[in-house]
């Protein structure tokens, strides 16, 4: 559960930084609405279709530690 919490914190931090960055470099006019639409689409995809958590849980729980030249590393690479 601690890994899940860490991933969520990093995810929200990245979103917050992206929002701040978007606020600092604000395009004008039609370009602004196009950028806002693209941002909304990207955030929607991240929120609704992200597989990051499932991938992290699989690698952490099913495969386990991935030491160099270990069978777990080869399994994770596959």
mmJSON file of the N, C-alpha and C atoms, coordinates in Angstrom:
{"data_MODEL":{"atom_site":{
"group_PDB":["ATOM","ATOM","ATOM","ATOM","ATOM","ATOM","ATOM","ATOM","ATOM","ATOM","ATOM","ATOM","ATOM","ATOM","ATOM","ATOM","ATOM","ATOM","ATOM","ATOM","ATOM","ATOM","ATOM","ATOM","ATOM","ATOM","ATOM","ATOM","ATOM","ATOM","ATOM","ATOM","ATOM","ATOM","ATOM","ATOM","ATOM","ATOM","ATOM","ATOM","ATOM","ATOM","ATOM","ATOM","ATOM","ATOM","ATOM","ATOM","ATOM","ATOM","ATOM","ATOM","ATOM","ATOM","ATOM","ATOM","ATOM","ATOM","ATOM","ATOM","ATOM","ATOM","ATOM","ATOM","ATOM","ATOM","ATOM","ATOM","ATOM","ATOM","ATOM","ATOM","ATOM","ATOM","ATOM","ATOM","ATOM","ATOM","ATOM","ATOM","ATOM","ATOM","ATOM","ATOM","ATOM","ATOM","ATOM","ATOM","ATOM","ATOM","ATOM","ATOM","ATOM","ATOM","ATOM","ATOM","ATOM","ATOM","ATOM","ATOM","ATOM","ATOM","ATOM","ATOM","ATOM","ATOM","ATOM","ATOM","ATOM","ATOM","ATOM","ATOM","ATOM","ATOM","ATOM","ATOM","ATOM","ATOM","ATOM","ATOM","ATOM","ATOM","ATOM","ATOM","ATOM","ATOM","ATOM","ATOM","ATOM","ATOM","ATOM","ATOM","ATOM","ATOM","ATOM","ATOM","ATOM","ATOM","ATOM","ATOM","ATOM","ATOM","ATOM","ATOM","ATOM","ATOM","ATOM","ATOM","ATOM","ATOM","ATOM","ATOM","ATOM","ATOM","ATOM","ATOM","ATOM","ATOM","ATOM","ATOM","ATOM","ATOM","ATOM","ATOM","ATOM","ATOM","ATOM","ATOM","ATOM","ATOM","ATOM","ATOM","ATOM","ATOM","ATOM","ATOM","ATOM","ATOM","ATOM","ATOM","ATOM","ATOM","ATOM","ATOM","ATOM","ATOM","ATOM","ATOM","ATOM","ATOM","ATOM","ATOM","ATOM","ATOM","ATOM","ATOM","ATOM","ATOM","ATOM","ATOM","ATOM","ATOM","ATOM","ATOM","ATOM","ATOM","ATOM","ATOM","ATOM","ATOM","ATOM","ATOM","ATOM","ATOM","ATOM","ATOM","ATOM","ATOM","ATOM","ATOM","ATOM","ATOM","ATOM","ATOM","ATOM","ATOM","ATOM","ATOM","ATOM","ATOM","ATOM","ATOM","ATOM","ATOM"],
"id":[1,2,3,4,5,6,7,8,9,10,11,12,13,14,15,16,17,18,19,20,21,22,23,24,25,26,27,28,29,30,31,32,33,34,35,36,37,38,39,40,41,42,43,44,45,46,47,48,49,50,51,52,53,54,55,56,57,58,59,60,61,62,63,64,65,66,67,68,69,70,71,72,73,74,75,76,77,78,79,80,81,82,83,84,85,86,87,88,89,90,91,92,93,94,95,96,97,98,99,100,101,102,103,104,105,106,107,108,109,110,111,112,113,114,115,116,117,118,119,120,121,122,123,124,125,126,127,128,129,130,131,132,133,134,135,136,137,138,139,140,141,142,143,144,145,146,147,148,149,150,151,152,153,154,155,156,157,158,159,160,161,162,163,164,165,166,167,168,169,170,171,172,173,174,175,176,177,178,179,180,181,182,183,184,185,186,187,188,189,190,191,192,193,194,195,196,197,198,199,200,201,202,203,204,205,206,207,208,209,210,211,212,213,214,215,216,217,218,219,220,221,222,223,224,225,226,227,228,229,230,231,232,233,234],
"type_symbol":["N","C","C","N","C","C","N","C","C","N","C","C","N","C","C","N","C","C","N","C","C","N","C","C","N","C","C","N","C","C","N","C","C","N","C","C","N","C","C","N","C","C","N","C","C","N","C","C","N","C","C","N","C","C","N","C","C","N","C","C","N","C","C","N","C","C","N","C","C","N","C","C","N","C","C","N","C","C","N","C","C","N","C","C","N","C","C","N","C","C","N","C","C","N","C","C","N","C","C","N","C","C","N","C","C","N","C","C","N","C","C","N","C","C","N","C","C","N","C","C","N","C","C","N","C","C","N","C","C","N","C","C","N","C","C","N","C","C","N","C","C","N","C","C","N","C","C","N","C","C","N","C","C","N","C","C","N","C","C","N","C","C","N","C","C","N","C","C","N","C","C","N","C","C","N","C","C","N","C","C","N","C","C","N","C","C","N","C","C","N","C","C","N","C","C","N","C","C","N","C","C","N","C","C","N","C","C","N","C","C","N","C","C","N","C","C","N","C","C","N","C","C","N","C","C","N","C","C","N","C","C","N","C","C"],
"label_atom_id":["N","CA","C","N","CA","C","N","CA","C","N","CA","C","N","CA","C","N","CA","C","N","CA","C","N","CA","C","N","CA","C","N","CA","C","N","CA","C","N","CA","C","N","CA","C","N","CA","C","N","CA","C","N","CA","C","N","CA","C","N","CA","C","N","CA","C","N","CA","C","N","CA","C","N","CA","C","N","CA","C","N","CA","C","N","CA","C","N","CA","C","N","CA","C","N","CA","C","N","CA","C","N","CA","C","N","CA","C","N","CA","C","N","CA","C","N","CA","C","N","CA","C","N","CA","C","N","CA","C","N","CA","C","N","CA","C","N","CA","C","N","CA","C","N","CA","C","N","CA","C","N","CA","C","N","CA","C","N","CA","C","N","CA","C","N","CA","C","N","CA","C","N","CA","C","N","CA","C","N","CA","C","N","CA","C","N","CA","C","N","CA","C","N","CA","C","N","CA","C","N","CA","C","N","CA","C","N","CA","C","N","CA","C","N","CA","C","N","CA","C","N","CA","C","N","CA","C","N","CA","C","N","CA","C","N","CA","C","N","CA","C","N","CA","C","N","CA","C","N","CA","C","N","CA","C","N","CA","C","N","CA","C","N","CA","C","N","CA","C","N","CA","C"],
"label_alt_id":[null,null,null,null,null,null,null,null,null,null,null,null,null,null,null,null,null,null,null,null,null,null,null,null,null,null,null,null,null,null,null,null,null,null,null,null,null,null,null,null,null,null,null,null,null,null,null,null,null,null,null,null,null,null,null,null,null,null,null,null,null,null,null,null,null,null,null,null,null,null,null,null,null,null,null,null,null,null,null,null,null,null,null,null,null,null,null,null,null,null,null,null,null,null,null,null,null,null,null,null,null,null,null,null,null,null,null,null,null,null,null,null,null,null,null,null,null,null,null,null,null,null,null,null,null,null,null,null,null,null,null,null,null,null,null,null,null,null,null,null,null,null,null,null,null,null,null,null,null,null,null,null,null,null,null,null,null,null,null,null,null,null,null,null,null,null,null,null,null,null,null,null,null,null,null,null,null,null,null,null,null,null,null,null,null,null,null,null,null,null,null,null,null,null,null,null,null,null,null,null,null,null,null,null,null,null,null,null,null,null,null,null,null,null,null,null,null,null,null,null,null,null,null,null,null,null,null,null,null,null,null,null,null,null],
"label_comp_id":["UNK","UNK","UNK","UNK","UNK","UNK","UNK","UNK","UNK","UNK","UNK","UNK","UNK","UNK","UNK","UNK","UNK","UNK","UNK","UNK","UNK","UNK","UNK","UNK","UNK","UNK","UNK","UNK","UNK","UNK","UNK","UNK","UNK","UNK","UNK","UNK","UNK","UNK","UNK","UNK","UNK","UNK","UNK","UNK","UNK","UNK","UNK","UNK","UNK","UNK","UNK","UNK","UNK","UNK","UNK","UNK","UNK","UNK","UNK","UNK","UNK","UNK","UNK","UNK","UNK","UNK","UNK","UNK","UNK","UNK","UNK","UNK","UNK","UNK","UNK","UNK","UNK","UNK","UNK","UNK","UNK","UNK","UNK","UNK","UNK","UNK","UNK","UNK","UNK","UNK","UNK","UNK","UNK","UNK","UNK","UNK","UNK","UNK","UNK","UNK","UNK","UNK","UNK","UNK","UNK","UNK","UNK","UNK","UNK","UNK","UNK","UNK","UNK","UNK","UNK","UNK","UNK","UNK","UNK","UNK","UNK","UNK","UNK","UNK","UNK","UNK","UNK","UNK","UNK","UNK","UNK","UNK","UNK","UNK","UNK","UNK","UNK","UNK","UNK","UNK","UNK","UNK","UNK","UNK","UNK","UNK","UNK","UNK","UNK","UNK","UNK","UNK","UNK","UNK","UNK","UNK","UNK","UNK","UNK","UNK","UNK","UNK","UNK","UNK","UNK","UNK","UNK","UNK","UNK","UNK","UNK","UNK","UNK","UNK","UNK","UNK","UNK","UNK","UNK","UNK","UNK","UNK","UNK","UNK","UNK","UNK","UNK","UNK","UNK","UNK","UNK","UNK","UNK","UNK","UNK","UNK","UNK","UNK","UNK","UNK","UNK","UNK","UNK","UNK","UNK","UNK","UNK","UNK","UNK","UNK","UNK","UNK","UNK","UNK","UNK","UNK","UNK","UNK","UNK","UNK","UNK","UNK","UNK","UNK","UNK","UNK","UNK","UNK","UNK","UNK","UNK","UNK","UNK","UNK"],
"label_asym_id":["A","A","A","A","A","A","A","A","A","A","A","A","A","A","A","A","A","A","A","A","A","A","A","A","A","A","A","A","A","A","A","A","A","A","A","A","A","A","A","A","A","A","A","A","A","A","A","A","A","A","A","A","A","A","A","A","A","A","A","A","A","A","A","A","A","A","A","A","A","A","A","A","A","A","A","A","A","A","A","A","A","A","A","A","A","A","A","A","A","A","A","A","A","A","A","A","A","A","A","A","A","A","A","A","A","A","A","A","A","A","A","A","A","A","A","A","A","A","A","A","A","A","A","A","A","A","A","A","A","A","A","A","A","A","A","A","A","A","A","A","A","A","A","A","A","A","A","A","A","A","A","A","A","A","A","A","A","A","A","A","A","A","A","A","A","A","A","A","A","A","A","A","A","A","A","A","A","A","A","A","A","A","A","A","A","A","A","A","A","A","A","A","A","A","A","A","A","A","A","A","A","A","A","A","A","A","A","A","A","A","A","A","A","A","A","A","A","A","A","A","A","A","A","A","A","A","A","A","A","A","A","A","A","A"],
"label_entity_id":["1","1","1","1","1","1","1","1","1","1","1","1","1","1","1","1","1","1","1","1","1","1","1","1","1","1","1","1","1","1","1","1","1","1","1","1","1","1","1","1","1","1","1","1","1","1","1","1","1","1","1","1","1","1","1","1","1","1","1","1","1","1","1","1","1","1","1","1","1","1","1","1","1","1","1","1","1","1","1","1","1","1","1","1","1","1","1","1","1","1","1","1","1","1","1","1","1","1","1","1","1","1","1","1","1","1","1","1","1","1","1","1","1","1","1","1","1","1","1","1","1","1","1","1","1","1","1","1","1","1","1","1","1","1","1","1","1","1","1","1","1","1","1","1","1","1","1","1","1","1","1","1","1","1","1","1","1","1","1","1","1","1","1","1","1","1","1","1","1","1","1","1","1","1","1","1","1","1","1","1","1","1","1","1","1","1","1","1","1","1","1","1","1","1","1","1","1","1","1","1","1","1","1","1","1","1","1","1","1","1","1","1","1","1","1","1","1","1","1","1","1","1","1","1","1","1","1","1","1","1","1","1","1","1"],
"label_seq_id":[1,1,1,2,2,2,3,3,3,4,4,4,5,5,5,6,6,6,7,7,7,8,8,8,9,9,9,10,10,10,11,11,11,12,12,12,13,13,13,14,14,14,15,15,15,16,16,16,17,17,17,18,18,18,19,19,19,20,20,20,21,21,21,22,22,22,23,23,23,24,24,24,25,25,25,26,26,26,27,27,27,28,28,28,29,29,29,30,30,30,31,31,31,32,32,32,33,33,33,34,34,34,35,35,35,36,36,36,37,37,37,38,38,38,39,39,39,40,40,40,41,41,41,42,42,42,43,43,43,44,44,44,45,45,45,46,46,46,47,47,47,48,48,48,49,49,49,50,50,50,51,51,51,52,52,52,53,53,53,54,54,54,55,55,55,56,56,56,57,57,57,58,58,58,59,59,59,60,60,60,61,61,61,62,62,62,63,63,63,64,64,64,65,65,65,66,66,66,67,67,67,68,68,68,69,69,69,70,70,70,71,71,71,72,72,72,73,73,73,74,74,74,75,75,75,76,76,76,77,77,77,78,78,78],
"pdbx_PDB_ins_code":[null,null,null,null,null,null,null,null,null,null,null,null,null,null,null,null,null,null,null,null,null,null,null,null,null,null,null,null,null,null,null,null,null,null,null,null,null,null,null,null,null,null,null,null,null,null,null,null,null,null,null,null,null,null,null,null,null,null,null,null,null,null,null,null,null,null,null,null,null,null,null,null,null,null,null,null,null,null,null,null,null,null,null,null,null,null,null,null,null,null,null,null,null,null,null,null,null,null,null,null,null,null,null,null,null,null,null,null,null,null,null,null,null,null,null,null,null,null,null,null,null,null,null,null,null,null,null,null,null,null,null,null,null,null,null,null,null,null,null,null,null,null,null,null,null,null,null,null,null,null,null,null,null,null,null,null,null,null,null,null,null,null,null,null,null,null,null,null,null,null,null,null,null,null,null,null,null,null,null,null,null,null,null,null,null,null,null,null,null,null,null,null,null,null,null,null,null,null,null,null,null,null,null,null,null,null,null,null,null,null,null,null,null,null,null,null,null,null,null,null,null,null,null,null,null,null,null,null,null,null,null,null,null,null],
"Cartn_x":[0.816,0.0,0.864,2.049,2.933,3.416,3.638,4.052,2.937,1.718,0.564,0.463,0.622,0.54,1.653,2.861,3.982,3.727,3.203,2.92,1.847,0.82,-0.237,0.274,1.147,1.716,2.544,3.368,4.171,3.265,2.225,1.29,0.657,0.153,-0.493,0.514,1.737,2.769,3.078,3.171,3.412,2.261,1.032,-0.119,-0.115,0.241,0.304,1.372,2.54,3.6,3.196,2.498,2.032,1.021,0.16,-0.831,-0.147,0.849,1.584,2.324,2.951,3.682,2.743,1.574,0.603,0.139,0.048,-0.36,0.703,1.98,3.069,3.271,3.047,3.241,1.889,1.124,-0.246,-0.302,-0.646,-0.787,-2.038,-2.104,-3.216,-4.216,-5.469,-6.511,-6.884,-7.011,-7.436,-6.444,-5.197,-4.162,-4.399,-4.866,-5.132,-6.24,-7.288,-8.377,-7.945,-7.086,-6.578,-5.701,-4.874,-4.009,-4.853,-5.868,-6.74,-7.477,-7.916,-8.606,-7.656,-6.432,-5.436,-5.099,-4.935,-4.661,-5.792,-7.02,-8.176,-8.224,-7.907,-7.919,-6.825,-5.642,-4.53,-4.864,-5.366,-5.712,-6.837,-7.78,-8.859,-8.313,-7.403,-6.799,-6.023,-5.262,-4.496,-5.435,-6.477,-7.396,-8.217,-8.683,-9.617,-8.971,-7.784,-7.226,-5.784,-5.298,-3.916,-3.748,-2.69,-2.376,-1.119,-0.672,0.571,0.486,-0.617,-0.747,-0.792,-1.528,-1.606,-0.228,0.508,1.842,2.787,2.73,3.589,3.268,1.986,1.597,2.052,1.914,2.337,3.842,4.611,6.06,6.5,5.84,6.242,5.784,4.52,3.945,4.173,4.027,4.126,5.575,6.339,7.707,8.678,8.519,9.374,10.659,11.675,12.938,13.576,14.174,14.724,16.224,16.97,18.41,19.032,20.172,20.857,21.109,20.794,20.986,20.113,19.103,18.22,17.084,16.463,15.313,14.153,14.016,12.948,13.162,14.414,14.695,14.358,14.722,14.388,12.887,12.17,10.701,10.085,10.623,10.102,10.356,11.52,11.835,10.896,10.552,9.645,8.263],
"Cartn_y":[-1.191,0.0,1.26,1.197,2.355,2.71,1.712,1.96,2.669,2.232,2.869,4.338,4.603,5.978,6.837,6.29,7.041,7.35,6.382,6.602,7.663,7.623,8.625,10.018,10.119,11.412,11.962,11.116,11.546,11.943,11.173,11.467,12.835,13.116,14.401,15.544,15.287,16.328,16.708,15.709,15.978,16.774,16.402,17.152,18.586,18.774,20.115,20.949,20.356,21.079,21.412,20.505,20.775,21.915,21.948,23.028,24.367,24.388,25.621,26.073,25.129,25.447,25.997,25.422,25.895,27.305,27.621,28.956,30.0,29.605,30.55,30.875,29.939,30.148,30.06,31.104,31.11,31.689,30.873,31.398,32.263,33.049,33.983,33.474,33.866,33.668,32.229,31.892,30.557,29.485,29.872,28.918,28.473,29.383,29.045,28.011,28.148,27.173,25.817,25.82,24.551,23.844,24.628,24.062,23.54,24.297,23.863,22.583,22.464,21.246,20.058,20.259,19.183,18.763,19.755,19.445,18.647,19.051,18.34,16.904,16.706,15.36,14.498,15.058,14.319,13.939,14.901,14.608,13.587,13.641,12.657,11.253,11.147,9.844,9.313,10.185,9.765,9.294,10.058,9.747,8.489,8.318,7.233,5.96,6.065,4.897,4.589,5.161,4.926,3.494,2.846,1.5,1.507,2.684,2.79,2.036,2.187,1.535,0.015,-0.474,-1.927,-2.485,-1.76,-2.218,-2.224,-1.178,-1.11,-2.222,-2.468,-3.544,-4.896,-5.137,-6.416,-6.596,-5.553,-5.666,-5.826,-5.129,-5.182,-6.459,-6.841,-7.959,-9.31,-9.382,-10.667,-11.035,-10.093,-10.402,-10.22,-9.161,-8.934,-8.209,-8.319,-7.612,-8.015,-7.041,-7.283,-6.99,-7.86,-7.697,-7.997,-7.417,-7.614,-9.099,-9.548,-10.939,-11.938,-11.487,-12.414,-12.863,-14.009,-14.439,-13.438,-12.732,-11.744,-10.568,-10.163,-9.08,-9.496,-10.712,-11.212,-11.299,-11.733,-11.815,-10.423,-9.451,-8.08,-7.488,-7.778,-7.259,-7.846,-9.12,-9.75,-9.162],
"Cartn_z":[0.0,0.0,0.0,0.579,0.603,-0.796,-1.633,-3.011,-3.755,-3.556,-4.214,-3.797,-2.526,-2.032,-2.635,-2.723,-3.3,-4.77,-5.506,-6.923,-7.088,-6.272,-6.361,-6.025,-5.042,-4.685,-5.84,-6.446,-7.593,-8.748,-9.008,-10.095,-9.906,-8.713,-8.462,-8.476,-8.036,-8.084,-9.529,-10.41,-11.829,-12.419,-12.089,-12.587,-12.081,-10.817,-10.256,-10.954,-11.181,-11.881,-13.313,-13.963,-15.321,-15.323,-14.321,-14.233,-13.986,-13.12,-12.854,-14.103,-14.77,-16.002,-17.064,-17.19,-18.172,-17.83,-16.554,-16.144,-16.398,-16.365,-16.583,-18.054,-18.931,-20.362,-21.047,-20.972,-21.465,-22.877,-23.879,-25.235,-25.368,-26.433,-26.601,-27.636,-27.469,-28.471,-28.734,-30.031,-30.452,-30.028,-29.991,-29.58,-28.132,-27.294,-25.892,-25.776,-26.571,-26.493,-27.037,-28.059,-28.593,-27.562,-26.878,-25.844,-24.683,-24.295,-23.196,-23.558,-24.796,-25.234,-25.218,-25.684,-25.681,-24.254,-23.366,-21.958,-21.335,-21.612,-21.06,-21.574,-22.84,-23.405,-22.775,-22.6,-21.999,-20.557,-19.789,-18.398,-18.298,-19.224,-19.247,-19.516,-20.469,-20.763,-19.562,-18.907,-17.729,-16.628,-16.397,-15.299,-15.579,-16.809,-17.116,-17.653,-18.261,-18.944,-18.557,-17.477,-17.078,-16.565,-16.996,-16.524,-15.665,-15.269,-14.505,-13.184,-12.477,-11.177,-11.328,-12.315,-12.528,-12.892,-13.752,-14.133,-12.942,-12.131,-10.955,-9.968,-9.725,-8.811,-9.329,-10.635,-11.196,-11.034,-11.404,-11.287,-9.838,-8.924,-7.515,-6.82,-7.037,-6.289,-6.953,-8.265,-8.959,-9.285,-9.818,-10.237,-9.084,-8.328,-7.166,-7.519,-6.635,-6.851,-8.177,-8.833,-10.167,-10.161,-9.531,-9.467,-10.822,-11.08,-12.35,-12.595,-13.801,-14.258,-13.516,-12.83,-12.124,-13.05,-12.749,-13.549,-13.484,-12.34,-12.212,-13.168,-13.364,-14.302,-15.716,-16.071,-17.416,-17.602,-16.55,-16.614,-16.755,-16.008,-16.095,-17.463,-18.047,-19.388,-20.436,-20.258,-21.229,-21.08],
"occupancy":[1.0,1.0,1.0,1.0,1.0,1.0,1.0,1.0,1.0,1.0,1.0,1.0,1.0,1.0,1.0,1.0,1.0,1.0,1.0,1.0,1.0,1.0,1.0,1.0,1.0,1.0,1.0,1.0,1.0,1.0,1.0,1.0,1.0,1.0,1.0,1.0,1.0,1.0,1.0,1.0,1.0,1.0,1.0,1.0,1.0,1.0,1.0,1.0,1.0,1.0,1.0,1.0,1.0,1.0,1.0,1.0,1.0,1.0,1.0,1.0,1.0,1.0,1.0,1.0,1.0,1.0,1.0,1.0,1.0,1.0,1.0,1.0,1.0,1.0,1.0,1.0,1.0,1.0,1.0,1.0,1.0,1.0,1.0,1.0,1.0,1.0,1.0,1.0,1.0,1.0,1.0,1.0,1.0,1.0,1.0,1.0,1.0,1.0,1.0,1.0,1.0,1.0,1.0,1.0,1.0,1.0,1.0,1.0,1.0,1.0,1.0,1.0,1.0,1.0,1.0,1.0,1.0,1.0,1.0,1.0,1.0,1.0,1.0,1.0,1.0,1.0,1.0,1.0,1.0,1.0,1.0,1.0,1.0,1.0,1.0,1.0,1.0,1.0,1.0,1.0,1.0,1.0,1.0,1.0,1.0,1.0,1.0,1.0,1.0,1.0,1.0,1.0,1.0,1.0,1.0,1.0,1.0,1.0,1.0,1.0,1.0,1.0,1.0,1.0,1.0,1.0,1.0,1.0,1.0,1.0,1.0,1.0,1.0,1.0,1.0,1.0,1.0,1.0,1.0,1.0,1.0,1.0,1.0,1.0,1.0,1.0,1.0,1.0,1.0,1.0,1.0,1.0,1.0,1.0,1.0,1.0,1.0,1.0,1.0,1.0,1.0,1.0,1.0,1.0,1.0,1.0,1.0,1.0,1.0,1.0,1.0,1.0,1.0,1.0,1.0,1.0,1.0,1.0,1.0,1.0,1.0,1.0,1.0,1.0,1.0,1.0,1.0,1.0,1.0,1.0,1.0,1.0,1.0,1.0],
"B_iso_or_equiv":[0.0,0.0,0.0,0.0,0.0,0.0,0.0,0.0,0.0,0.0,0.0,0.0,0.0,0.0,0.0,0.0,0.0,0.0,0.0,0.0,0.0,0.0,0.0,0.0,0.0,0.0,0.0,0.0,0.0,0.0,0.0,0.0,0.0,0.0,0.0,0.0,0.0,0.0,0.0,0.0,0.0,0.0,0.0,0.0,0.0,0.0,0.0,0.0,0.0,0.0,0.0,0.0,0.0,0.0,0.0,0.0,0.0,0.0,0.0,0.0,0.0,0.0,0.0,0.0,0.0,0.0,0.0,0.0,0.0,0.0,0.0,0.0,0.0,0.0,0.0,0.0,0.0,0.0,0.0,0.0,0.0,0.0,0.0,0.0,0.0,0.0,0.0,0.0,0.0,0.0,0.0,0.0,0.0,0.0,0.0,0.0,0.0,0.0,0.0,0.0,0.0,0.0,0.0,0.0,0.0,0.0,0.0,0.0,0.0,0.0,0.0,0.0,0.0,0.0,0.0,0.0,0.0,0.0,0.0,0.0,0.0,0.0,0.0,0.0,0.0,0.0,0.0,0.0,0.0,0.0,0.0,0.0,0.0,0.0,0.0,0.0,0.0,0.0,0.0,0.0,0.0,0.0,0.0,0.0,0.0,0.0,0.0,0.0,0.0,0.0,0.0,0.0,0.0,0.0,0.0,0.0,0.0,0.0,0.0,0.0,0.0,0.0,0.0,0.0,0.0,0.0,0.0,0.0,0.0,0.0,0.0,0.0,0.0,0.0,0.0,0.0,0.0,0.0,0.0,0.0,0.0,0.0,0.0,0.0,0.0,0.0,0.0,0.0,0.0,0.0,0.0,0.0,0.0,0.0,0.0,0.0,0.0,0.0,0.0,0.0,0.0,0.0,0.0,0.0,0.0,0.0,0.0,0.0,0.0,0.0,0.0,0.0,0.0,0.0,0.0,0.0,0.0,0.0,0.0,0.0,0.0,0.0,0.0,0.0,0.0,0.0,0.0,0.0,0.0,0.0,0.0,0.0,0.0,0.0],
"pdbx_formal_charge":[null,null,null,null,null,null,null,null,null,null,null,null,null,null,null,null,null,null,null,null,null,null,null,null,null,null,null,null,null,null,null,null,null,null,null,null,null,null,null,null,null,null,null,null,null,null,null,null,null,null,null,null,null,null,null,null,null,null,null,null,null,null,null,null,null,null,null,null,null,null,null,null,null,null,null,null,null,null,null,null,null,null,null,null,null,null,null,null,null,null,null,null,null,null,null,null,null,null,null,null,null,null,null,null,null,null,null,null,null,null,null,null,null,null,null,null,null,null,null,null,null,null,null,null,null,null,null,null,null,null,null,null,null,null,null,null,null,null,null,null,null,null,null,null,null,null,null,null,null,null,null,null,null,null,null,null,null,null,null,null,null,null,null,null,null,null,null,null,null,null,null,null,null,null,null,null,null,null,null,null,null,null,null,null,null,null,null,null,null,null,null,null,null,null,null,null,null,null,null,null,null,null,null,null,null,null,null,null,null,null,null,null,null,null,null,null,null,null,null,null,null,null,null,null,null,null,null,null,null,null,null,null,null,null],
"auth_seq_id":[1,1,1,2,2,2,3,3,3,4,4,4,5,5,5,6,6,6,7,7,7,8,8,8,9,9,9,10,10,10,11,11,11,12,12,12,13,13,13,14,14,14,15,15,15,16,16,16,17,17,17,18,18,18,19,19,19,20,20,20,21,21,21,22,22,22,23,23,23,24,24,24,25,25,25,26,26,26,27,27,27,28,28,28,29,29,29,30,30,30,31,31,31,32,32,32,33,33,33,34,34,34,35,35,35,36,36,36,37,37,37,38,38,38,39,39,39,40,40,40,41,41,41,42,42,42,43,43,43,44,44,44,45,45,45,46,46,46,47,47,47,48,48,48,49,49,49,50,50,50,51,51,51,52,52,52,53,53,53,54,54,54,55,55,55,56,56,56,57,57,57,58,58,58,59,59,59,60,60,60,61,61,61,62,62,62,63,63,63,64,64,64,65,65,65,66,66,66,67,67,67,68,68,68,69,69,69,70,70,70,71,71,71,72,72,72,73,73,73,74,74,74,75,75,75,76,76,76,77,77,77,78,78,78],
"auth_comp_id":["UNK","UNK","UNK","UNK","UNK","UNK","UNK","UNK","UNK","UNK","UNK","UNK","UNK","UNK","UNK","UNK","UNK","UNK","UNK","UNK","UNK","UNK","UNK","UNK","UNK","UNK","UNK","UNK","UNK","UNK","UNK","UNK","UNK","UNK","UNK","UNK","UNK","UNK","UNK","UNK","UNK","UNK","UNK","UNK","UNK","UNK","UNK","UNK","UNK","UNK","UNK","UNK","UNK","UNK","UNK","UNK","UNK","UNK","UNK","UNK","UNK","UNK","UNK","UNK","UNK","UNK","UNK","UNK","UNK","UNK","UNK","UNK","UNK","UNK","UNK","UNK","UNK","UNK","UNK","UNK","UNK","UNK","UNK","UNK","UNK","UNK","UNK","UNK","UNK","UNK","UNK","UNK","UNK","UNK","UNK","UNK","UNK","UNK","UNK","UNK","UNK","UNK","UNK","UNK","UNK","UNK","UNK","UNK","UNK","UNK","UNK","UNK","UNK","UNK","UNK","UNK","UNK","UNK","UNK","UNK","UNK","UNK","UNK","UNK","UNK","UNK","UNK","UNK","UNK","UNK","UNK","UNK","UNK","UNK","UNK","UNK","UNK","UNK","UNK","UNK","UNK","UNK","UNK","UNK","UNK","UNK","UNK","UNK","UNK","UNK","UNK","UNK","UNK","UNK","UNK","UNK","UNK","UNK","UNK","UNK","UNK","UNK","UNK","UNK","UNK","UNK","UNK","UNK","UNK","UNK","UNK","UNK","UNK","UNK","UNK","UNK","UNK","UNK","UNK","UNK","UNK","UNK","UNK","UNK","UNK","UNK","UNK","UNK","UNK","UNK","UNK","UNK","UNK","UNK","UNK","UNK","UNK","UNK","UNK","UNK","UNK","UNK","UNK","UNK","UNK","UNK","UNK","UNK","UNK","UNK","UNK","UNK","UNK","UNK","UNK","UNK","UNK","UNK","UNK","UNK","UNK","UNK","UNK","UNK","UNK","UNK","UNK","UNK","UNK","UNK","UNK","UNK","UNK","UNK"],
"auth_asym_id":["A","A","A","A","A","A","A","A","A","A","A","A","A","A","A","A","A","A","A","A","A","A","A","A","A","A","A","A","A","A","A","A","A","A","A","A","A","A","A","A","A","A","A","A","A","A","A","A","A","A","A","A","A","A","A","A","A","A","A","A","A","A","A","A","A","A","A","A","A","A","A","A","A","A","A","A","A","A","A","A","A","A","A","A","A","A","A","A","A","A","A","A","A","A","A","A","A","A","A","A","A","A","A","A","A","A","A","A","A","A","A","A","A","A","A","A","A","A","A","A","A","A","A","A","A","A","A","A","A","A","A","A","A","A","A","A","A","A","A","A","A","A","A","A","A","A","A","A","A","A","A","A","A","A","A","A","A","A","A","A","A","A","A","A","A","A","A","A","A","A","A","A","A","A","A","A","A","A","A","A","A","A","A","A","A","A","A","A","A","A","A","A","A","A","A","A","A","A","A","A","A","A","A","A","A","A","A","A","A","A","A","A","A","A","A","A","A","A","A","A","A","A","A","A","A","A","A","A","A","A","A","A","A","A"],
"auth_atom_id":["N","CA","C","N","CA","C","N","CA","C","N","CA","C","N","CA","C","N","CA","C","N","CA","C","N","CA","C","N","CA","C","N","CA","C","N","CA","C","N","CA","C","N","CA","C","N","CA","C","N","CA","C","N","CA","C","N","CA","C","N","CA","C","N","CA","C","N","CA","C","N","CA","C","N","CA","C","N","CA","C","N","CA","C","N","CA","C","N","CA","C","N","CA","C","N","CA","C","N","CA","C","N","CA","C","N","CA","C","N","CA","C","N","CA","C","N","CA","C","N","CA","C","N","CA","C","N","CA","C","N","CA","C","N","CA","C","N","CA","C","N","CA","C","N","CA","C","N","CA","C","N","CA","C","N","CA","C","N","CA","C","N","CA","C","N","CA","C","N","CA","C","N","CA","C","N","CA","C","N","CA","C","N","CA","C","N","CA","C","N","CA","C","N","CA","C","N","CA","C","N","CA","C","N","CA","C","N","CA","C","N","CA","C","N","CA","C","N","CA","C","N","CA","C","N","CA","C","N","CA","C","N","CA","C","N","CA","C","N","CA","C","N","CA","C","N","CA","C","N","CA","C","N","CA","C","N","CA","C","N","CA","C","N","CA","C","N","CA","C","N","CA","C"],
"pdbx_PDB_model_num":[1,1,1,1,1,1,1,1,1,1,1,1,1,1,1,1,1,1,1,1,1,1,1,1,1,1,1,1,1,1,1,1,1,1,1,1,1,1,1,1,1,1,1,1,1,1,1,1,1,1,1,1,1,1,1,1,1,1,1,1,1,1,1,1,1,1,1,1,1,1,1,1,1,1,1,1,1,1,1,1,1,1,1,1,1,1,1,1,1,1,1,1,1,1,1,1,1,1,1,1,1,1,1,1,1,1,1,1,1,1,1,1,1,1,1,1,1,1,1,1,1,1,1,1,1,1,1,1,1,1,1,1,1,1,1,1,1,1,1,1,1,1,1,1,1,1,1,1,1,1,1,1,1,1,1,1,1,1,1,1,1,1,1,1,1,1,1,1,1,1,1,1,1,1,1,1,1,1,1,1,1,1,1,1,1,1,1,1,1,1,1,1,1,1,1,1,1,1,1,1,1,1,1,1,1,1,1,1,1,1,1,1,1,1,1,1,1,1,1,1,1,1,1,1,1,1,1,1,1,1,1,1,1,1]
}}}
